[in-house]
Amino acid sequence: MSDPARPERIDFSAFEAALRRQAAEQSQAARTPIVPTALAAGARLTEVELAWIEKQLEHWIRFGRIAQDRILTRKTRVVSFRPGTVFAFVRWASNDYGTISSRIDIVRAVAAGDSYTTLPFVRPGGDILLHIDGWPKVNQVLAAIDAVEAAGVDPCDTAPDHWRHVHNRIAAGHQPRAYTMERHKAWLRRKEIEG
């Protein structure tokens, strides 16, 4: 008896042809050099979600070289930074009675595979060089950033050790030392020597 649901001979020719075609595509792909794409580069970027709700919630970037900017809604957007980029992320929130939180973080974006510290609204996270809470102290950090700019140095290029120094001095209740052009030149030479 022959059952139509169970043929006596199964034809594997189409399956074999598909396997040959797949093997040919794989060998062609192995010979073709890999060209980086924007999508592949985007996978390694550090993303920061910014929000602006008038008199309630404000997240903004004080400085940093933005590699990519996506607008999600009228009140939110996502900015991305390349690995090694230093940026300042300010967060402020209030309610009917006034400011409830005020924070600033100076962060160095990390490369894929590097260790990092998580931070709200920052994906995946970063190397936190400075973390300050409270408006009076945040105001001091903003003044330190202004002083770096007044010295003729882009805050993005400032030595990471300076931001750690500012964090420690403000946390201890002291005034941070000024970042001078001489100190910046020394940092650039050190960076050049380290390769």
Order of alpha helices (4+ residues) and beta strands (2+ residues): alpha-alpha-beta-beta-beta-beta-beta-beta-beta-beta-alpha-alpha-alpha
